[in-house]
């Protein structure tokens, strides 16, 4: 009786956190939250079946639902969500989804149709005493894959965090909690633990997965952000003294990712800079431009022309992003941070702008102009670009890239910086 009531109580808690996670997955449309929602559904159904079976006696239906939820769906989709969250290559994530879906479908059919052996009672049945060899092999395979994926993702995240990867450092604790939940899932569904401990293990796993998932969701607020100097050091940025800024640390720039003790979430595009703050103070007449490309950059003061050089070898890129519906604000914030970093840290980037499309709320167009191929190659190696690509992928449905060579052009001065907030 005690085990049955404990299982029903754990099932109630699991159903509650499952509803909360599904609600958040529907709102944020993050694939790893969707995968972990399947894990929570599997655990909830397994605990509910365990409670009813321990109270009224197990039958084929309750046993099969318990095994499908806790021994198959929960570990496989927990591992899938972990790979989706951690993997930075789309090929890896695609392969993980293909394997998880195909393995789940095949295993569900076999676990539902394979005949059971032995007699079921109110005692918690063991898979080895009830299933034949093939269903047990599929369950063992699901557990092995889950353990390897969870251990591998946790190890990679810990290694990246030790290399000062800020995103990995933020995710390390949530990932460790989810990985611990995976260990409890495997332990509670193997049939080795007595009923009360198996119930506690599965209920604890549901709680850890939910809490870990909530810790990974981006949440930004309107508080001030740290300066770039916290991440890149306090040395002055090259070229700022020539542009009229005082030596030492310069304009505060929002960090590409929040501080480790702050959660990540709803984002807002920063307010534009006032037009009366020109980037080059020694050009009081305002920005100028020249049609065509000559020996110097149009709009740059004569005193700076020797330093800036010509644009005869300039190259560029247009990137068209199609965003997931409802993710525009999140993407815009990441784009604003990327543009600020490019302006501050890439002196050979002539133009770097993100455009909204009138009448196309889910479209964003990046236009980038670089002084030469070497500047373009240097831009691709920048850590702030790599962070943007990693963090924005959950907001993007499709991407189209067009490589450019600069022809006749009217090139204005770079726009003023956004003010520090």
TORKOL-821729 format. One record per residue (C-alpha): x, y, z. Coordinates in nm, 4 decimals, padded with zeros to 6 digits, always signed. Example, Ala and Ser with C-alpha at 12.3 -4.5 7.8 and 13.67 -1.06 7.14 Angstrom:
<<+01.2300,-00.4500,+00.7800>>
<<+01.3670,-00.1060,+00.7140>>
end
This chain:
<<+00.0000,+00.0000,+00.0000>>
<<+00.2790,+00.2412,+00.0898>>
<<+00.4537,+00.1850,-00.2440>>
<<+00.1285,+00.2359,-00.4334>>
<<+00.0487,+00.5644,-00.2596>>
<<+00.4077,+00.6805,-00.3084>>
<<+00.3858,+00.5991,-00.6792>>
<<+00.0557,+00.7844,-00.7193>>
<<+00.1973,+01.0875,-00.5385>>
<<+00.5078,+01.0776,-00.7577>>
<<+00.2858,+01.0464,-01.0660>>
<<+00.0920,+01.3574,-00.9592>>
<<+00.4153,+01.5523,-00.9215>>
<<+00.5484,+01.4221,-01.2522>>
<<+00.2270,+01.5192,-01.4321>>
<<+00.2536,+01.8696,-01.2857>>
<<+00.6103,+01.9316,-01.4008>>
<<+00.5293,+01.7661,-01.7340>>
<<+00.2518,+02.0179,-01.7935>>
<<+00.4831,+02.3057,-01.7039>>
<<+00.7562,+02.1817,-01.9359>>
<<+00.5149,+02.1222,-02.2250>>
<<+00.3776,+02.4723,-02.1776>>
<<+00.7276,+02.6199,-02.1904>>
<<+00.8255,+02.4045,-02.4885>>
<<+00.5187,+02.5277,-02.6761>>
<<+00.6032,+02.8879,-02.5914>>
<<+00.9756,+02.8794,-02.6717>>
<<+00.9646,+02.6167,-02.9492>>
<<+01.3040,+02.4787,-02.8552>>
<<+01.3612,+02.1286,-02.9856>>
<<+01.5447,+02.0003,-02.6804>>
<<+01.2512,+02.1059,-02.4606>>
<<+01.0175,+01.9158,-02.6925>>
<<+01.2351,+01.6042,-02.6617>>
<<+01.2463,+01.6319,-02.2834>>
<<+00.8688,+01.6771,-02.2786>>
<<+00.8439,+01.3268,-02.4275>>
<<+01.0718,+01.2063,-02.1477>>
<<+00.8428,+01.3609,-01.8878>>
<<+00.5321,+01.2135,-02.0477>>
<<+00.6945,+00.8691,-02.0433>>
<<+00.7906,+00.9000,-01.6761>>
<<+00.4450,+01.0272,-01.5796>>
<<+00.2676,+00.7381,-01.7519>>
<<+00.5112,+00.4883,-01.6016>>
<<+00.4594,+00.6197,-01.2486>>
<<+00.0830,+00.6245,-01.2939>>
<<+00.0857,+00.2646,-01.4190>>
<<+00.3112,+00.1651,-01.1297>>
<<+00.0756,+00.3245,-00.8782>>
<<-00.2314,+00.1534,-01.0196>>
<<-00.0514,-00.1788,-01.0575>>
<<+00.0886,-00.1745,-00.7043>>
<<-00.2563,-00.0851,-00.5706>>
<<-00.4867,-00.3069,-00.7769>>
<<-00.2487,-00.5535,-00.9383>>
<<-00.0511,-00.5444,-01.2625>>
<<-00.1826,-00.6678,-01.5931>>
<<-00.0390,-00.6666,-01.9432>>
<<-00.1501,-00.3097,-02.0157>>
<<-00.0034,-00.1530,-01.7017>>
<<+00.3225,-00.3452,-01.7369>>
<<+00.3675,-00.2514,-02.1025>>
<<+00.2902,+00.1166,-02.0393>>
<<+00.5367,+00.1194,-01.7499>>
<<+00.8134,-00.0306,-01.9623>>
<<+00.7406,+00.1847,-02.2660>>
<<+00.7420,+00.5043,-02.0608>>
<<+01.0282,+00.4504,-01.8167>>
<<+01.2522,+00.1964,-01.9896>>
<<+01.2251,+00.3099,-02.3527>>
<<+01.0834,+00.6568,-02.4211>>
<<+01.2272,+00.8353,-02.1172>>
<<+01.5966,+00.7450,-02.1653>>
<<+01.6002,+00.7695,-02.5460>>
<<+01.4348,+01.1102,-02.5637>>
<<+01.6301,+01.2394,-02.2676>>
<<+01.9509,+01.1605,-02.4566>>
<<+01.8058,+01.3165,-02.7732>>
<<+01.7290,+01.6414,-02.5932>>
<<+02.0787,+01.6509,-02.4499>>
<<+02.2378,+01.6070,-02.7939>>
<<+02.0051,+01.8704,-02.9414>>
<<+02.1097,+02.1164,-02.6710>>
<<+02.4839,+02.0494,-02.6798>>
<<+02.5743,+01.9548,-03.0390>>
<<+02.6901,+02.2501,-03.2486>>
<<+02.6744,+02.0662,-03.5806>>
<<+02.3406,+02.0248,-03.7523>>
<<+02.4476,+01.6860,-03.8920>>
<<+02.4873,+01.5468,-03.5410>>
<<+02.1494,+01.6775,-03.4297>>
<<+01.9782,+01.5447,-03.7428>>
<<+02.1316,+01.1999,-03.6937>>
<<+02.0190,+01.1996,-03.3298>>
<<+01.6591,+01.2805,-03.4247>>
<<+01.6585,+01.0182,-03.7001>>
<<+01.7893,+00.7496,-03.4650>>
<<+01.5593,+00.8407,-03.1747>>
<<+01.2417,+00.8458,-03.3832>>
<<+01.3156,+00.5252,-03.5760>>
<<+01.4360,+00.3353,-03.2678>>
<<+01.1341,+00.4453,-03.0655>>
<<+00.8835,+00.3445,-03.3319>>
<<+01.0361,+00.0000,-03.3872>>
<<+01.0775,-00.0692,-03.0146>>
<<+00.7229,+00.0431,-02.9307>>
<<+00.5766,-00.1997,-03.1835>>
<<+00.7833,-00.4894,-03.0490>>
<<+00.7233,-00.4107,-02.6801>>
<<+00.3481,-00.3842,-02.7420>>
<<+00.3128,-00.7027,-02.9477>>
<<+00.5673,-00.9395,-02.7925>>
<<+00.3924,-01.1946,-02.5683>>
<<+00.4506,-01.1802,-02.1942>>
<<+00.5607,-01.4686,-01.9803>>
<<+00.5024,-01.5416,-01.6141>>
<<+00.2179,-01.4298,-01.3928>>
<<+00.1693,-01.0684,-01.2909>>
<<+00.0622,-00.9682,-00.9410>>
<<+00.0719,-00.6642,-00.7149>>
<<+00.4480,-00.6916,-00.6861>>
<<+00.6572,-00.4718,-00.9134>>
<<+00.7382,-00.6949,-01.2133>>
<<+01.0916,-00.7284,-01.3439>>
<<+01.1444,-00.6928,-01.7216>>
<<+01.3744,-00.9970,-01.7276>>
<<+01.1023,-01.2177,-01.5789>>
<<+00.8245,-01.0947,-01.8080>>
<<+00.9738,-01.0133,-02.1508>>
<<+01.1546,-01.2402,-02.3948>>
<<+01.5016,-01.1746,-02.5341>>
<<+01.4185,-00.9258,-02.8129>>
<<+01.2290,-00.6702,-02.6016>>
<<+01.4992,-00.6940,-02.3347>>
<<+01.7647,-00.6328,-02.5996>>
<<+01.5827,-00.3188,-02.7165>>
<<+01.5487,-00.1913,-02.3598>>
<<+01.9162,-00.2576,-02.2928>>
<<+02.0072,-00.0790,-02.6153>>
<<+01.8041,+00.2253,-02.5161>>
<<+01.9791,+00.2381,-02.1783>>
<<+02.3273,+00.2019,-02.3292>>
<<+02.2630,+00.4763,-02.5830>>
<<+02.1203,+00.7038,-02.3144>>
<<+02.4114,+00.6540,-02.0752>>
<<+02.6722,+00.7076,-02.3472>>
<<+02.5004,+01.0196,-02.4818>>
<<+02.4470,+01.1749,-02.1393>>
<<+02.8014,+01.0990,-02.0239>>
<<+02.9504,+01.2230,-02.3514>>
<<+02.7543,+01.5487,-02.3559>>
<<+02.8331,+01.6159,-01.9912>>
<<+03.2019,+01.5460,-02.0486>>
<<+03.2204,+01.7690,-02.3556>>
<<+03.0436,+02.0505,-02.1730>>
<<+03.2790,+02.0218,-01.8754>>
<<+03.5805,+02.0270,-02.1083>>
<<+03.4528,+02.3347,-02.2930>>
<<+03.3805,+02.5071,-01.9626>>
<<+03.7398,+02.4413,-01.8542>>
<<+03.8498,+02.6161,-02.1759>>
<<+03.6632,+02.9342,-02.0700>>
<<+03.3659,+02.8719,-02.2995>>
<<+03.1007,+03.0889,-02.1349>>
<<+02.8024,+02.9115,-02.2905>>
<<+02.9314,+02.5731,-02.1711>>
<<+02.9967,+02.7134,-01.8230>>
<<+02.6357,+02.8326,-01.8024>>
<<+02.4995,+02.4954,-01.9145>>
<<+02.7268,+02.2743,-01.7048>>
<<+02.5121,+02.2588,-01.3901>>
<<+02.1768,+02.2114,-01.5712>>
<<+02.3302,+01.9415,-01.7891>>
<<+02.4745,+01.7649,-01.4856>>
<<+02.1294,+01.7672,-01.3226>>
<<+01.9649,+01.6246,-01.6334>>
<<+02.2391,+01.3604,-01.6647>>
<<+02.1769,+01.2610,-01.3018>>
<<+01.8083,+01.2322,-01.3886>>
<<+01.9052,+00.9965,-01.6704>>
<<+02.0985,+00.7768,-01.4267>>
<<+01.7899,+00.7589,-01.2050>>
<<+01.5707,+00.6683,-01.5033>>
<<+01.7950,+00.3782,-01.5982>>
<<+01.8266,+00.2628,-01.2357>>
<<+01.4535,+00.2805,-01.1664>>
<<+01.3449,+00.0976,-01.4812>>
<<+01.5893,-00.1943,-01.4784>>
<<+01.3903,-00.3903,-01.2204>>
<<+01.6836,-00.4205,-00.9798>>
<<+01.5452,-00.1829,-00.7147>>
<<+01.2588,-00.2575,-00.4751>>
<<+00.9317,-00.0832,-00.5515>>
<<+00.9700,+00.2177,-00.3144>>
<<+01.3220,+00.2961,-00.4385>>
<<+01.2198,+00.2517,-00.8032>>
<<+00.9335,+00.4975,-00.7517>>
<<+01.1629,+00.7497,-00.5797>>
<<+01.4199,+00.7143,-00.8593>>
<<+01.1679,+00.7773,-01.1379>>
<<+00.9964,+01.0612,-00.9507>>
<<+01.3320,+01.2211,-00.8721>>
<<+01.4310,+01.1892,-01.2371>>
<<+01.1179,+01.3760,-01.3467>>
<<+01.1971,+01.6568,-01.1039>>
<<+01.5631,+01.6817,-01.2066>>
<<+01.4810,+01.6902,-01.5772>>
<<+01.2248,+01.9637,-01.5255>>
<<+01.4541,+02.1740,-01.3062>>
<<+01.7517,+02.1272,-01.5380>>
<<+01.5400,+02.2200,-01.8402>>
<<+01.4214,+02.5395,-01.6728>>
<<+01.7836,+02.6356,-01.5992>>
<<+01.8752,+02.6140,-01.9688>>
<<+01.6008,+02.8435,-02.1019>>
<<+01.7279,+03.1895,-02.2107>>
<<+01.5875,+03.4684,-01.9910>>
<<+01.7144,+03.8232,-02.0302>>
<<+01.5807,+04.1119,-01.8308>>
<<+01.6232,+04.4864,-01.8706>>
<<+01.9076,+04.5193,-01.6230>>
<<+02.2406,+04.6615,-01.7276>>
<<+02.4869,+04.4253,-01.8896>>
<<+02.8557,+04.3908,-01.8187>>
<<+03.1133,+04.5589,-02.0379>>
<<+03.3026,+04.3749,-02.3037>>
<<+03.6087,+04.4519,-02.0947>>
<<+03.5037,+04.1781,-01.8521>>
<<+03.5490,+03.9191,-02.1262>>
<<+03.8101,+04.0678,-02.3547>>
<<+04.0190,+04.2411,-02.0884>>
<<+04.0723,+04.6061,-02.0059>>
<<+04.3135,+04.6884,-02.2853>>
<<+04.2024,+04.9702,-02.5197>>
<<+04.0528,+04.8717,-02.8507>>
<<+04.2813,+04.9439,-03.1424>>
<<+04.1865,+05.2576,-03.3351>>
<<+03.9629,+05.4173,-03.0723>>
<<+04.2176,+05.6783,-02.9672>>
<<+04.2481,+05.7965,-03.3285>>
<<+03.8676,+05.8349,-03.3383>>
<<+03.8595,+06.0727,-03.0410>>
<<+03.7776,+05.8444,-02.7500>>
<<+03.9910,+05.8742,-02.4337>>
<<+04.2536,+05.6041,-02.3689>>
<<+04.1763,+05.3005,-02.1526>>
<<+03.8396,+05.1285,-02.1470>>
<<+03.5810,+05.2614,-02.3888>>
<<+03.2093,+05.2518,-02.4442>>
<<+03.0379,+04.9710,-02.2531>>
<<+02.9176,+04.7004,-02.4889>>
<<+02.6648,+04.4323,-02.3860>>
<<+02.8302,+04.0952,-02.3490>>
<<+02.7321,+03.8360,-02.6118>>
<<+02.6061,+03.6064,-02.3351>>
<<+02.4879,+03.6912,-01.9851>>
<<+02.6924,+03.6413,-01.6708>>
<<+02.6994,+03.2817,-01.5420>>
<<+02.4733,+03.3631,-01.2457>>
<<+02.1992,+03.5073,-01.4659>>
<<+01.9417,+03.3004,-01.6508>>
<<+01.8883,+03.3384,-02.0236>>
<<+01.5099,+03.4411,-02.1707>>
<<+01.3018,+03.6997,-02.3297>>
<<+01.5059,+03.9493,-02.5238>>
<<+01.4603,+04.3029,-02.6476>>
<<+01.6388,+04.4937,-02.9221>>
<<+01.8366,+04.7803,-02.7628>>
<<+01.7363,+05.1391,-02.8223>>
<<+01.9098,+05.3042,-03.1217>>
<<+02.1822,+05.5584,-03.0658>>
<<+02.0943,+05.9279,-03.0975>>
<<+02.1983,+06.0634,-03.4365>>
<<+02.3984,+06.3490,-03.2843>>
<<+02.6813,+06.1184,-03.1757>>
<<+02.9069,+06.0755,-03.4835>>
<<+03.1675,+05.8032,-03.4825>>
<<+03.4406,+06.0338,-03.6196>>
<<+03.4512,+06.3553,-03.4203>>
<<+03.6904,+06.5228,-03.6647>>
<<+03.4264,+06.5276,-03.9420>>
<<+03.1861,+06.8017,-03.8204>>
<<+03.0327,+06.8423,-04.1637>>
<<+02.8647,+06.5028,-04.1287>>
<<+02.9062,+06.1858,-04.3307>>
<<+02.9882,+06.2106,-04.6987>>
<<+03.0045,+05.9489,-04.9714>>
<<+03.1425,+05.8938,-05.3152>>
<<+02.9849,+05.7077,-05.6065>>
<<+03.2138,+05.4341,-05.7236>>
<<+03.5185,+05.2924,-05.5533>>
<<+03.8413,+05.4927,-05.5748>>
<<+04.1578,+05.5035,-05.3779>>
<<+03.9915,+05.6023,-05.0513>>
<<+03.6728,+05.5274,-04.8592>>
<<+03.4045,+05.7845,-04.9317>>
<<+03.2977,+05.9715,-04.6227>>
<<+03.6203,+05.9161,-04.4284>>
<<+03.8144,+06.2354,-04.3443>>
<<+04.1285,+06.3016,-04.5445>>
<<+04.3416,+06.2595,-04.2325>>
<<+04.2141,+05.9010,-04.1971>>
<<+04.2329,+05.8012,-04.5632>>
<<+04.5881,+05.6755,-04.5363>>
<<+04.4879,+05.4586,-04.2458>>
<<+04.1687,+05.3192,-04.3960>>
<<+04.3073,+05.2522,-04.7432>>
<<+04.1051,+05.1773,-05.0579>>
<<+03.8173,+04.9416,-05.1187>>
<<+03.9205,+04.8079,-05.4582>>
<<+03.9491,+04.4567,-05.3108>>
<<+03.6449,+04.4798,-05.0886>>
<<+03.4148,+04.1800,-05.0581>>
<<+03.0905,+04.1217,-04.8789>>
<<+02.8142,+03.8865,-04.7866>>
<<+02.4358,+03.8992,-04.7639>>
<<+02.2765,+03.6494,-04.5273>>
<<+01.8988,+03.6075,-04.5257>>
<<+01.7556,+03.4513,-04.2109>>
<<+01.4039,+03.3101,-04.1929>>
<<+01.3119,+03.2996,-03.8240>>
<<+01.0757,+03.0776,-03.6329>>
<<+00.7517,+03.2544,-03.5514>>
<<+00.7741,+03.4236,-03.2133>>
<<+01.1556,+03.4200,-03.1944>>
<<+01.2145,+03.7602,-03.3566>>
<<+01.2981,+03.9459,-03.0346>>
<<+01.5450,+03.6823,-02.9226>>
<<+01.7239,+03.6841,-03.2572>>
<<+01.7307,+04.0647,-03.2713>>
<<+01.9064,+04.0857,-02.9385>>
<<+02.1735,+03.8396,-03.0471>>
<<+02.2125,+04.0299,-03.3750>>
<<+02.2539,+04.3609,-03.1913>>
<<+02.5249,+04.2126,-02.9726>>
<<+02.7046,+04.0733,-03.2776>>
<<+02.6959,+04.4095,-03.4572>>
<<+02.8362,+04.5888,-03.1533>>
<<+03.1159,+04.3365,-03.1206>>
<<+03.2023,+04.3671,-03.4903>>
<<+03.2182,+04.7467,-03.4656>>
<<+03.4346,+04.7369,-03.1549>>
<<+03.6719,+04.4544,-03.2466>>
<<+03.6910,+04.4391,-03.6269>>
<<+03.8561,+04.7555,-03.7670>>
<<+03.8695,+04.6088,-04.1193>>
<<+03.4929,+04.5497,-04.1329>>
<<+03.3551,+04.8481,-04.3247>>
<<+02.9799,+04.7830,-04.2928>>
<<+02.7991,+04.5378,-04.0672>>
<<+02.4219,+04.5836,-04.0496>>
<<+02.1123,+04.3791,-03.9724>>
<<+01.7924,+04.4775,-04.1550>>
<<+01.4295,+04.3983,-04.0878>>
<<+01.2090,+04.3306,-04.3892>>
<<+00.8986,+04.5460,-04.4287>>
<<+00.6000,+04.3138,-04.4484>>
<<+00.8150,+04.0132,-04.3495>>
<<+00.8324,+04.0027,-03.9693>>
<<+01.0223,+03.6725,-03.9639>>
<<+01.2846,+03.7843,-04.2158>>
<<+01.6214,+03.9369,-04.1230>>
<<+01.8945,+04.0368,-04.3690>>
<<+02.2575,+04.0821,-04.2701>>
<<+02.4698,+04.3006,-04.4990>>
<<+02.8438,+04.2878,-04.4414>>
<<+03.1247,+04.4644,-04.6295>>
<<+03.4893,+04.3836,-04.5599>>
<<+03.7984,+04.5680,-04.6785>>
<<+03.9496,+04.2549,-04.8351>>
<<+03.9470,+03.8761,-04.8233>>
<<+04.1803,+03.8728,-04.5239>>
<<+03.9330,+04.0849,-04.3241>>
<<+03.6500,+03.8516,-04.4276>>
<<+03.8503,+03.5477,-04.3152>>
<<+03.9369,+03.7162,-03.9846>>
<<+03.5683,+03.7931,-03.9268>>
<<+03.4766,+03.4276,-03.9686>>
<<+03.7224,+03.3333,-03.6931>>
<<+03.5890,+03.5832,-03.4390>>
<<+03.4588,+03.4251,-03.1152>>
<<+03.1599,+03.6603,-03.1048>>
<<+03.0513,+03.5309,-03.4480>>
<<+03.0850,+03.1704,-03.3310>>
<<+02.8754,+03.2477,-03.0240>>
<<+02.6097,+03.4134,-03.2394>>
<<+02.5911,+03.1132,-03.4731>>
<<+02.5631,+02.8720,-03.1796>>
<<+02.3025,+03.0684,-02.9833>>
<<+02.0859,+03.1838,-03.2750>>
<<+02.0341,+02.8435,-03.4339>>
<<+01.7349,+02.7667,-03.2113>>
<<+01.5579,+03.0757,-03.3488>>
<<+01.6284,+03.0178,-03.7222>>
<<+01.4203,+02.8142,-03.9643>>
<<+01.6323,+02.8648,-04.2791>>
<<+01.9406,+03.0579,-04.3935>>
<<+02.0480,+03.1758,-04.7393>>
<<+02.3956,+03.3187,-04.8010>>
<<+02.5099,+03.5304,-05.0987>>
<<+02.8796,+03.6107,-05.1468>>
<<+02.9564,+03.9520,-05.2994>>
<<+03.2347,+04.1502,-05.4672>>
<<+03.2034,+04.5261,-05.4348>>
<<+03.1389,+04.7149,-05.7571>>
<<+03.0211,+05.0729,-05.8009>>
<<+02.8957,+05.1868,-05.4630>>
<<+02.8023,+05.4740,-05.2397>>
<<+02.9660,+05.3934,-04.9081>>
<<+02.8667,+05.6078,-04.6064>>
<<+03.0367,+05.6420,-04.2741>>
<<+02.9648,+05.3654,-04.0231>>
<<+02.6620,+05.4427,-03.8093>>
<<+02.7119,+05.5625,-03.4507>>
<<+02.7459,+05.3057,-03.1759>>
<<+02.4496,+05.2142,-02.9604>>
<<+02.4942,+05.3843,-02.6214>>
<<+02.5769,+05.1668,-02.3240>>
<<+02.2690,+05.0739,-02.1252>>
end
